[in-house]
Amino acid sequence: MALRAFYNEIKGMKVREIPSNLKPKLSWDHIKKSADQAVDRYI
C-alpha cells in the first residue's frame, strides 16, 4: 500500500521535480521518524 501511495504521488510529477521530492524522504531522520510511527501504530 505504501508503494502504491508513493507511486501515485510521483506519477504526476515532472522528472526534474522527483529528486527534490525524494531527497528529504531518504534522510535518516525521516526514516527513523517513519519507523517510530510504524511501531507506534503496530502496538
RABELKA-V677890 format. One record per residue. RES is the residue in one small letter. BURIAL is + if it has 24 or more other ideal C-beta (glycine too) atoms within 12 Angstrom, else -. Layout:
BEGIN
res->RES burial->BURIAL
res->RES burial->BURIAL
END
This chain:
BEGIN
res->m burial->-
res->a burial->-
res->l burial->-
res->r burial->-
res->a burial->-
res->f burial->-
res->y burial->-
res->n burial->-
res->e burial->-
res->i burial->-
res->k burial->-
res->g burial->-
res->m burial->-
res->k burial->-
res->v burial->-
res->r burial->-
res->e burial->-
res->i burial->-
res->p burial->-
res->s burial->-
res->n burial->-
res->l burial->-
res->k burial->-
res->p burial->-
res->k burial->-
res->l burial->-
res->s burial->-
res->w burial->-
res->d burial->-
res->h burial->-
res->i burial->-
res->k burial->-
res->k burial->-
res->s burial->-
res->a burial->-
res->d burial->-
res->q burial->-
res->a burial->-
res->v burial->-
res->d burial->-
res->r burial->-
res->y burial->-
res->i burial->-
END
